[in-house]
Amino acid sequence: MAKGENWSDVEVEATVADYMRMLTLELSGQKYNKTAHRRALLQLLDGRSDAAVELKHQNISAVLRDLGAIWISGYKPRGNYQQALAKFVESWIDLHSEFDQVSLAAAEQPAVVPSAVDFLRLIVDAPALSHSAEETRKPYIVPIRSAAKRDYVALEARNSALGKAGELLALEYEEFRLRAAGQKSLAERIEHVSVSQGDGLGYDILSFDVTGKERFVEVKTTAFAKETPFFASRNEVAFAREMPDQFHLYRLFDFRKTPKLFSLQGRIEQYCTLDPVSYLCRFQ
């Protein structure tokens, strides 16, 4: 049993270093063994339990999320972390230039439509809202941005090859869904409107429910974790508000490994906190 509830600086530093080594390997496409890493790490800690280490890993993921960085998908971000932990993570990133290199490469790596996708296994549940109301009202803001040399989530969102591949896979899924329901004629009417009509309509795919009602599908794709934030345009947010019964946001994740998809129907703010990330500055 640990001698104290509070983690020492030595423990936090060791845990951050081990987590970041695993993440760097993962982003580089190199294999590693989480169990072996945890066993070695526990030898450096003051009698911490597996559960305590798991929680600390989730806190580190939350720090990385707030820095606009990528995290290990198996460790779902968990907020309410201490500022000291953020400083240790930032310090590690500042001292390891290779992290920026592998993160940048992972965010900008091109993608193609995966083959032989099992559409019966593609759909999963959307992330559960596990944060407290207090967390929602007062999100943690990382006070020091020196470590966030790049916003890797934003860079990936601008990865046009990845976005296009995600839309094409969603098109295949929509056709599969309608044909499986015996609606061949509807499947043949699906339109990739972001290509045929342009990218400003507020959705990417015109599809249909099995009743024939139009379904407006916006596709957001990431190669990373299920909870990775995504960017929505003003048009997309407005269109979802105007057509909540017909708007579906398809979130594809783990795209390069084993693609999975969850769907959010209706207004985007029902499911997500909308944080303004840029401003249009006009000269009056």
Secondary structure, DSSP 8 states (H G I E B T S, - for coil): --S-SS--HHHHHHHHHHHHHHHHHHHTT----HHHHHHHHHTTSSS--HHHHHHHHHHHHHHHHHTT----TTS-------HHHHHHHHHHHHH-HHHHHHHHHHHH------SS--TTTTB-------S-HHHHHS----S--TT-SS-HHHHHHT-HHHHHHHHHHHHHHHHHHHHHTT-HHHHTT-B-HHHHT-S-SS-SEEEE-TTS-EEEEEEEE-SS-TT------HHHHHHHHH-TTTEEEEEEESTTTS-EEEEEES-GGGTS------------
